Amino acid sequence: MRSKIRRLPQRGNYELQVIYQILDEGLVCHVGFAVEDQPFVIPTAYSRVGDRLYIHGSPASRMLKSLSNSIEVCITVTLLDGLVLARSAFHHSMNYRSVVIFGTAMIVDNIEQKLEALQAFTEHVIPGRWAEVRPPSPQELQGTLVLSLPLTEASAKVRTGPPLDDEADYSKEVWAGVLPLEVVAAAPIADPRLQQGITLPAYIQNYIPRHRSFNSSR
Amino acid sequence: MRSKIRRLPQRGNYELQVIYQILDEGLVCHVGFAVEDQPFVIPTAYSRVGDRLYIHGSPASRMLKSLSNSIEVCITVTLLDGLVLARSAFHHSMNYRSVVIFGTAMIVDNIEQKLEALQAFTEHVIPGRWAEVRPPSPQELQGTLVLSLPLTEASAKVRTGPPLDDEADYSKEVWAGVLPLEVVAAAPIADPRLQQGITLPAYIQNYIPRHRSFNSSR
């Protein structure tokens, strides 16, 4: 099965750009691994820096403990772009973009690379945030396990566009089309312990999740 | 690892309700399985009927072929509810709700149960849709592989609320709090081949994805 995934050098630059775009728009990935034939799928944050994907967490986390033993991993990022409403129940579908990555995660030991990864986690989710917050202390850096996965074995899958109905069904008197879904930010909720006089920064006030519907105009 | 997941009868009714609510709000699950130590994580639609989760697809799908060989599966549903902005980079987090289910998927052979599952797929995503569309033909029913997973070994994980900063950081002049994220429907896009005179049904016009932010009032 896995052999069907082509390696990046064999693909065009276009597919690589699609993979990067999907990874940059997503906020959560699902990490899959198996321990003695038992599969696990764990949601976690991630970031992409160049041709690597980083995930992180406490060294005590069971997932990261398993992954740092150099076992095979599959990481999937899925963006749901819309509901596809066909004239028949059978042809209902969803518009989505997903990336599936295979590989072996490596522990990031180098402190500079670790700091680069941590900065990327923050900036990936909220651009502009890193410069404002207290950077990680040496102890925090020590207490964070960062894993790196090369994006050499990755593939993208994309569905867009209207439903594909059976020819005979197109005459049916049923509304058909796409209902785009978008992720939007609601009003920020200040921490109850926020110091008085601190105003909301523009990068939060104007935050637009990168994962907007692929169907709508951007 | 898996043994730490308690079985449902040992848990209170509250946790079961949380699990059901998360599953009912989600639209996509991530199915994890391993073939010869190689893990796979595939996004797919699903529905819950009582204490079972259904997934479906073409019998030709590699994933469903693997799963119908009664191998162990892990299915995860994740709802991202908000970004948690702390005063330190280290304590940034996300508010989310997730369910992880372990088990062995079984093929649904019984035609009535299969039809029940297909109806649940449609109604789970777009309540009101099933009654309007052409129901599955015998050939379509035949051509759909439905798998069923009991919800006997499932657990929920939920993070809500403000950031948890180090005590010394609370005096910092940095905005902190939660930025809730919501999934919303944008304007429906009619199929280019839609028959003239077909109006948009109310259940699409007024569609509200069940996955709204946990932080906002509902």
HADDOCK unambig.tbl for C-alpha pairs under 7 A between the chains (distance, minus, plus):
assign (segid A and resid 32 and name CA) (segid B and resid 32 and name CA) 6.13 0.50 0.50
assign (segid A and resid 32 and name CA) (segid B and resid 39 and name CA) 5.99 0.50 0.50
assign (segid A and resid 32 and name CA) (segid B and resid 40 and name CA) 6.47 0.50 0.50
assign (segid A and resid 32 and name CA) (segid B and resid 41 and name CA) 5.81 0.50 0.50
assign (segid A and resid 33 and name CA) (segid B and resid 39 and name CA) 5.27 0.50 0.50
assign (segid A and resid 34 and name CA) (segid B and resid 34 and name CA) 6.38 0.50 0.50
assign (segid A and resid 34 and name CA) (segid B and resid 37 and name CA) 6.55 0.50 0.50
assign (segid A and resid 34 and name CA) (segid B and resid 39 and name CA) 6.09 0.50 0.50
assign (segid A and resid 37 and name CA) (segid B and resid 34 and name CA) 6.57 0.50 0.50
assign (segid A and resid 37 and name CA) (segid B and resid 37 and name CA) 6.60 0.50 0.50
assign (segid A and resid 38 and name CA) (segid B and resid 72 and name CA) 6.24 0.50 0.50
assign (segid A and resid 39 and name CA) (segid B and resid 32 and name CA) 6.00 0.50 0.50
assign (segid A and resid 39 and name CA) (segid B and resid 33 and name CA) 5.28 0.50 0.50
assign (segid A and resid 39 and name CA) (segid B and resid 34 and name CA) 6.07 0.50 0.50
assign (segid A and resid 39 and name CA) (segid B and resid 39 and name CA) 6.95 0.50 0.50
assign (segid A and resid 39 and name CA) (segid B and resid 72 and name CA) 6.86 0.50 0.50
assign (segid A and resid 39 and name CA) (segid B and resid 73 and name CA) 6.08 0.50 0.50
assign (segid A and resid 39 and name CA) (segid B and resid 74 and name CA) 5.73 0.50 0.50
assign (segid A and resid 40 and name CA) (segid B and resid 32 and name CA) 6.49 0.50 0.50
assign (segid A and resid 40 and name CA) (segid B and resid 74 and name CA) 5.58 0.50 0.50
assign (segid A and resid 41 and name CA) (segid B and resid 32 and name CA) 5.82 0.50 0.50
assign (segid A and resid 41 and name CA) (segid B and resid 74 and name CA) 6.14 0.50 0.50
assign (segid A and resid 41 and name CA) (segid B and resid 75 and name CA) 6.78 0.50 0.50
assign (segid A and resid 41 and name CA) (segid B and resid 76 and name CA) 6.13 0.50 0.50
assign (segid A and resid 43 and name CA) (segid B and resid 78 and name CA) 6.88 0.50 0.50
assign (segid A and resid 72 and name CA) (segid B and resid 38 and name CA) 6.23 0.50 0.50
assign (segid A and resid 72 and name CA) (segid B and resid 39 and name CA) 6.85 0.50 0.50
assign (segid A and resid 73 and name CA) (segid B and resid 39 and name CA) 6.09 0.50 0.50
assign (segid A and resid 74 and name CA) (segid B and resid 39 and name CA) 5.75 0.50 0.50
assign (segid A and resid 74 and name CA) (segid B and resid 40 and name CA) 5.60 0.50 0.50
assign (segid A and resid 74 and name CA) (segid B and resid 41 and name CA) 6.16 0.50 0.50
assign (segid A and resid 75 and name CA) (segid B and resid 41 and name CA) 6.79 0.50 0.50
assign (segid A and resid 76 and name CA) (segid B and resid 41 and name CA) 6.13 0.50 0.50
assign (segid A and resid 78 and name CA) (segid B and resid 43 and name CA) 6.89 0.50 0.50
assign (segid A and resid 87 and name CA) (segid B and resid 133 and name CA) 5.39 0.50 0.50
assign (segid A and resid 87 and name CA) (segid B and resid 134 and name CA) 6.35 0.50 0.50
assign (segid A and resid 88 and name CA) (segid B and resid 133 and name CA) 5.06 0.50 0.50
assign (segid A and resid 88 and name CA) (segid B and resid 134 and name CA) 4.38 0.50 0.50
assign (segid A and resid 88 and name CA) (segid B and resid 135 and name CA) 6.24 0.50 0.50
assign (segid A and resid 89 and name CA) (segid B and resid 122 and name CA) 6.95 0.50 0.50
assign (segid A and resid 89 and name CA) (segid B and resid 130 and name CA) 6.82 0.50 0.50
assign (segid A and resid 89 and name CA) (segid B and resid 133 and name CA) 5.84 0.50 0.50
assign (segid A and resid 89 and name CA) (segid B and resid 134 and name CA) 5.99 0.50 0.50
assign (segid A and resid 89 and name CA) (segid B and resid 135 and name CA) 5.61 0.50 0.50
assign (segid A and resid 89 and name CA) (segid B and resid 136 and name CA) 6.21 0.50 0.50
assign (segid A and resid 90 and name CA) (segid B and resid 136 and name CA) 5.84 0.50 0.50
assign (segid A and resid 90 and name CA) (segid B and resid 140 and name CA) 6.92 0.50 0.50
assign (segid A and resid 122 and name CA) (segid B and resid 89 and name CA) 6.94 0.50 0.50
assign (segid A and resid 130 and name CA) (segid B and resid 89 and name CA) 6.82 0.50 0.50
assign (segid A and resid 132 and name CA) (segid B and resid 174 and name CA) 6.79 0.50 0.50
assign (segid A and resid 133 and name CA) (segid B and resid 87 and name CA) 5.38 0.50 0.50
assign (segid A and resid 133 and name CA) (segid B and resid 88 and name CA) 5.06 0.50 0.50
assign (segid A and resid 133 and name CA) (segid B and resid 89 and name CA) 5.84 0.50 0.50
assign (segid A and resid 133 and name CA) (segid B and resid 174 and name CA) 6.77 0.50 0.50
assign (segid A and resid 134 and name CA) (segid B and resid 87 and name CA) 6.33 0.50 0.50
assign (segid A and resid 134 and name CA) (segid B and resid 88 and name CA) 4.38 0.50 0.50
assign (segid A and resid 134 and name CA) (segid B and resid 89 and name CA) 5.99 0.50 0.50
assign (segid A and resid 135 and name CA) (segid B and resid 88 and name CA) 6.22 0.50 0.50
assign (segid A and resid 135 and name CA) (segid B and resid 89 and name CA) 5.60 0.50 0.50
assign (segid A and resid 136 and name CA) (segid B and resid 89 and name CA) 6.20 0.50 0.50
assign (segid A and resid 136 and name CA) (segid B and resid 90 and name CA) 5.83 0.50 0.50
assign (segid A and resid 140 and name CA) (segid B and resid 90 and name CA) 6.92 0.50 0.50
assign (segid A and resid 162 and name CA) (segid B and resid 191 and name CA) 5.57 0.50 0.50
assign (segid A and resid 171 and name CA) (segid B and resid 195 and name CA) 6.73 0.50 0.50
assign (segid A and resid 173 and name CA) (segid B and resid 195 and name CA) 6.96 0.50 0.50
assign (segid A and resid 173 and name CA) (segid B and resid 198 and name CA) 6.48 0.50 0.50
assign (segid A and resid 174 and name CA) (segid B and resid 132 and name CA) 6.78 0.50 0.50
assign (segid A and resid 174 and name CA) (segid B and resid 133 and name CA) 6.76 0.50 0.50
assign (segid A and resid 174 and name CA) (segid B and resid 198 and name CA) 6.84 0.50 0.50
assign (segid A and resid 175 and name CA) (segid B and resid 194 and name CA) 6.92 0.50 0.50
assign (segid A and resid 175 and name CA) (segid B and resid 198 and name CA) 6.07 0.50 0.50
assign (segid A and resid 175 and name CA) (segid B and resid 199 and name CA) 6.77 0.50 0.50
assign (segid A and resid 175 and name CA) (segid B and resid 200 and name CA) 6.18 0.50 0.50
assign (segid A and resid 176 and name CA) (segid B and resid 190 and name CA) 6.16 0.50 0.50
assign (segid A and resid 176 and name CA) (segid B and resid 191 and name CA) 5.55 0.50 0.50
assign (segid A and resid 176 and name CA) (segid B and resid 194 and name CA) 6.46 0.50 0.50
assign (segid A and resid 177 and name CA) (segid B and resid 189 and name CA) 5.58 0.50 0.50
assign (segid A and resid 177 and name CA) (segid B and resid 190 and name CA) 4.35 0.50 0.50
assign (segid A and resid 177 and name CA) (segid B and resid 191 and name CA) 4.15 0.50 0.50
assign (segid A and resid 178 and name CA) (segid B and resid 188 and name CA) 5.82 0.50 0.50
assign (segid A and resid 178 and name CA) (segid B and resid 189 and name CA) 5.09 0.50 0.50
assign (segid A and resid 178 and name CA) (segid B and resid 190 and name CA) 6.47 0.50 0.50
assign (segid A and resid 179 and name CA) (segid B and resid 185 and name CA) 6.55 0.50 0.50
assign (segid A and resid 179 and name CA) (segid B and resid 186 and name CA) 6.75 0.50 0.50
assign (segid A and resid 179 and name CA) (segid B and resid 187 and name CA) 6.83 0.50 0.50
assign (segid A and resid 179 and name CA) (segid B and resid 188 and name CA) 4.53 0.50 0.50
assign (segid A and resid 179 and name CA) (segid B and resid 189 and name CA) 6.28 0.50 0.50
assign (segid A and resid 180 and name CA) (segid B and resid 185 and name CA) 5.70 0.50 0.50
assign (segid A and resid 180 and name CA) (segid B and resid 186 and name CA) 5.27 0.50 0.50
assign (segid A and resid 180 and name CA) (segid B and resid 187 and name CA) 6.91 0.50 0.50
assign (segid A and resid 180 and name CA) (segid B and resid 188 and name CA) 6.47 0.50 0.50
assign (segid A and resid 181 and name CA) (segid B and resid 183 and name CA) 6.51 0.50 0.50
assign (segid A and resid 181 and name CA) (segid B and resid 184 and name CA) 5.60 0.50 0.50
assign (segid A and resid 181 and name CA) (segid B and resid 185 and name CA) 4.52 0.50 0.50
assign (segid A and resid 181 and name CA) (segid B and resid 186 and name CA) 5.95 0.50 0.50
assign (segid A and resid 182 and name CA) (segid B and resid 183 and name CA) 5.50 0.50 0.50
assign (segid A and resid 182 and name CA) (segid B and resid 184 and name CA) 5.32 0.50 0.50
assign (segid A and resid 182 and name CA) (segid B and resid 185 and name CA) 6.20 0.50 0.50
assign (segid A and resid 182 and name CA) (segid B and resid 186 and name CA) 6.81 0.50 0.50
assign (segid A and resid 183 and name CA) (segid B and resid 181 and name CA) 6.50 0.50 0.50
assign (segid A and resid 183 and name CA) (segid B and resid 182 and name CA) 5.50 0.50 0.50
assign (segid A and resid 183 and name CA) (segid B and resid 183 and name CA) 4.53 0.50 0.50
assign (segid A and resid 183 and name CA) (segid B and resid 184 and name CA) 6.32 0.50 0.50
assign (segid A and resid 184 and name CA) (segid B and resid 181 and name CA) 5.60 0.50 0.50
assign (segid A and resid 184 and name CA) (segid B and resid 182 and name CA) 5.32 0.50 0.50
assign (segid A and resid 184 and name CA) (segid B and resid 183 and name CA) 6.32 0.50 0.50
assign (segid A and resid 185 and name CA) (segid B and resid 179 and name CA) 6.56 0.50 0.50
assign (segid A and resid 185 and name CA) (segid B and resid 180 and name CA) 5.71 0.50 0.50
assign (segid A and resid 185 and name CA) (segid B and resid 181 and name CA) 4.53 0.50 0.50
assign (segid A and resid 185 and name CA) (segid B and resid 182 and name CA) 6.21 0.50 0.50
assign (segid A and resid 186 and name CA) (segid B and resid 179 and name CA) 6.75 0.50 0.50
assign (segid A and resid 186 and name CA) (segid B and resid 180 and name CA) 5.28 0.50 0.50
assign (segid A and resid 186 and name CA) (segid B and resid 181 and name CA) 5.96 0.50 0.50
assign (segid A and resid 186 and name CA) (segid B and resid 182 and name CA) 6.82 0.50 0.50
assign (segid A and resid 187 and name CA) (segid B and resid 179 and name CA) 6.83 0.50 0.50
assign (segid A and resid 187 and name CA) (segid B and resid 180 and name CA) 6.92 0.50 0.50
assign (segid A and resid 188 and name CA) (segid B and resid 178 and name CA) 5.84 0.50 0.50
assign (segid A and resid 188 and name CA) (segid B and resid 179 and name CA) 4.55 0.50 0.50
assign (segid A and resid 188 and name CA) (segid B and resid 180 and name CA) 6.47 0.50 0.50
assign (segid A and resid 189 and name CA) (segid B and resid 177 and name CA) 5.57 0.50 0.50
assign (segid A and resid 189 and name CA) (segid B and resid 178 and name CA) 5.10 0.50 0.50
assign (segid A and resid 189 and name CA) (segid B and resid 179 and name CA) 6.29 0.50 0.50
assign (segid A and resid 190 and name CA) (segid B and resid 176 and name CA) 6.16 0.50 0.50
assign (segid A and resid 190 and name CA) (segid B and resid 177 and name CA) 4.35 0.50 0.50
assign (segid A and resid 190 and name CA) (segid B and resid 178 and name CA) 6.47 0.50 0.50
assign (segid A and resid 191 and name CA) (segid B and resid 162 and name CA) 5.57 0.50 0.50
assign (segid A and resid 191 and name CA) (segid B and resid 176 and name CA) 5.55 0.50 0.50
assign (segid A and resid 191 and name CA) (segid B and resid 177 and name CA) 4.17 0.50 0.50
assign (segid A and resid 194 and name CA) (segid B and resid 175 and name CA) 6.90 0.50 0.50
assign (segid A and resid 194 and name CA) (segid B and resid 176 and name CA) 6.46 0.50 0.50
assign (segid A and resid 195 and name CA) (segid B and resid 171 and name CA) 6.71 0.50 0.50
assign (segid A and resid 195 and name CA) (segid B and resid 173 and name CA) 6.96 0.50 0.50
assign (segid A and resid 198 and name CA) (segid B and resid 173 and name CA) 6.49 0.50 0.50
assign (segid A and resid 198 and name CA) (segid B and resid 174 and name CA) 6.83 0.50 0.50
assign (segid A and resid 198 and name CA) (segid B and resid 175 and name CA) 6.07 0.50 0.50
assign (segid A and resid 199 and name CA) (segid B and resid 175 and name CA) 6.79 0.50 0.50
assign (segid A and resid 200 and name CA) (segid B and resid 175 and name CA) 6.20 0.50 0.50
